[in-house]
Amino acid sequence: MEDFIIREIKPADNLAIAQVIRAVFYELGVPKIGTAYEDKATDEMFENFDKPTSVYYVVEHNNKIVGGAGIAKLDNFEGNICELQKMYFAPIARGKGIGKKLINSCLAKAKVVGFAQCYLETMPYMHAAKALYVQNGFKNLEKPIGNTGHYSCTVWMIKNL
């Protein structure tokens, strides 16, 4: 863990984090359509999260981006809910407690900004991610809320802040 640095995203990180995200999609066989893979925001992460109610953290290891996660207001939803977004890690960053640290950092920012709940979407076969979310207090929902455009994601979870 000591070799990993968690920090806010910079404009120069855009290409590297997009590559990490898309590499995970290939590794796990995640659909490329109806997911973050095809989001325009995946290529413009700094710009997408450069808002007062958003933050995106990257994980750096030996001067290389190896993961990240962020929060932003839930799209197409009128309530006071943010979404945990684009949480992906290269294999080198997994199983080291970094996911828990990133979730805690994101949720702390969400509370400061004033969100009441945090929502997320994931895939049913992303077992390690789902277990991490449950360990951090997220509960399953019967159906999605808002409209993220990620219709291929069929697991929806929420946590009160």
HUMOMO-V802970 format. One record per pair of residues at least 4 apart in sequence whose C-alpha atoms are under 6 Angstrom apart, sorted by the first residue. I is the first residue (numbers start at 1). J is the second residue. Records with the same first field share a line. If there is no record, write none. Layout:
I = J  J
This chain:
3 = 61
4 = 60  61
5 = 59  60
6 = 58  59
7 = 57  58
8 = 56  57
9 = 46  56  57  58
10 = 46
11 = 46
14 = 44  45
18 = 42  43
19 = 23
21 = 88
25 = 29  30
32 = 37
34 = 150  151  152
35 = 150
41 = 45  48
44 = 48
46 = 50
49 = 54  55
53 = 113
54 = 71  72
55 = 70  71
56 = 69  70
57 = 68  69  70
58 = 67  68
59 = 65  66  67  68
60 = 64  65  66
66 = 89  90
67 = 88  89  90
68 = 87  88
69 = 85  86  87
70 = 84  85  106
71 = 83  84  85  106
72 = 82  83
73 = 82
74 = 81  82  83
75 = 146  147  148
76 = 146  147
77 = 146
80 = 115  116
81 = 115  116  117  118
82 = 118
83 = 118  119  120
84 = 120
89 = 93
104 = 108
110 = 115
111 = 115
116 = 161
117 = 159  160  161
118 = 158  159
119 = 157  158
120 = 156  157
121 = 153  155  156
122 = 153  155
123 = 153  154  155
124 = 155
133 = 138
134 = 138
138 = 157  158  159
139 = 157  158
140 = 156  157
141 = 156  157
144 = 156
